[in-house]
Amino acid sequence: MKIIESSIIGKKSPEACEDGMVVTDDFIAVIDGSTSKTPKHLNPDMKNGRYAMMLISEYIREELKADASVDDFCQGVTAYIYNKVYEKLGVEERLKEHPEERLTASAILYSRTRNEVWMVGDCQAIIAGKLYENGKPYEEKIARKRVELIEQGLSPADARKQIEPLLIKAMLSGQNQTYTVIDGFPIYREGVKVVSVSDSCSVQDTVPASDSVSASGTIPSSSSEIVLASDGYPFLEPTLAASEAALAEQIANDPQNIHSFIATKGIVEGNKSFDDRTYIRFSPEK
């Protein structure tokens, strides 16, 4: 595997960044720790999203076998978080009822042995010039509610506070039940997407075909290259420079993400962007 370019940029600082990247001989991964929606931290030194990202990164580096399947990964990383943190802290029962307090993240991995990309949660990729996404189904409706609140005169900060109970409610009813995340509890397998790189039109999942791949047509790029990214890039492009340019334009023209790109959050004062962002472009061939 040949890395062409890569970048991790925190929305605020490298120390607080909840995104991570792992490159081993067998896997390339981007991990996106979820923004905490509770002040409770399972590790006193960091927010839950960053802790989740670090644990998943550790699992991929130290535990994940080269020939692992996507199911091996899902089961293994779940047990890793549950046994290493939840059991030791004695919080398993509470976290069953409070998904908003779990260590939660999304991850996208490329397996060299299987020549597959695994999309576990909200992440994106460009494979053979086609854009693949795996967003949370409930977010668009809540994001539009935030837009309405801002248009009615609420400040972006107050609008975010107003929708946070809706986000938590959606987590209670949907997390690993109607959409997929890594959170130390059994992963909702139907929401995991597996893309065969040798035949990037083959998407192995049980989601209806119309929902299985979100593709913005064909993107000019080398067919042998793969891009993996977190959702901090609102418009993923075949190069880092083009992705950064599209983000810069979004920030300049619509910093609160209420017009051209609608999201559940915008830029908070003091931050450089609305989310952490990670990008890696590589060729699976040596």
Salt bridges, closest charged atoms under 4 A:
GLU5 OE2 - ARG281 NE 2.94
ASP26 OD1 - ARG112 NH2 2.64
GLU58 OE2 - LYS84 NZ 3.11
ASP71 OD1 - ARG189 NE 2.65
GLU93 OE2 - LYS96 NZ 3.07
GLU100 OE2 - HIS98 ND1 3.03
GLU101 OE2 - LYS40 NZ 3.75
GLU101 OE2 - ARG94 NH2 2.70
GLU139 OE2 - LYS136 NZ 3.91
GLU140 OE2 - ARG144 NH2 3.29
GLU164 OE2 - ARG160 NE 3.42
ASP183 OD2 - ARG102 NH1 2.69
GLU225 OE1 - ARG281 NH1 2.66
GLU244 OE2 - ARG277 NE 2.91
ASP275 OD1 - LYS265 NZ 3.76
ASP276 OD2 - LYS11 NZ 3.74
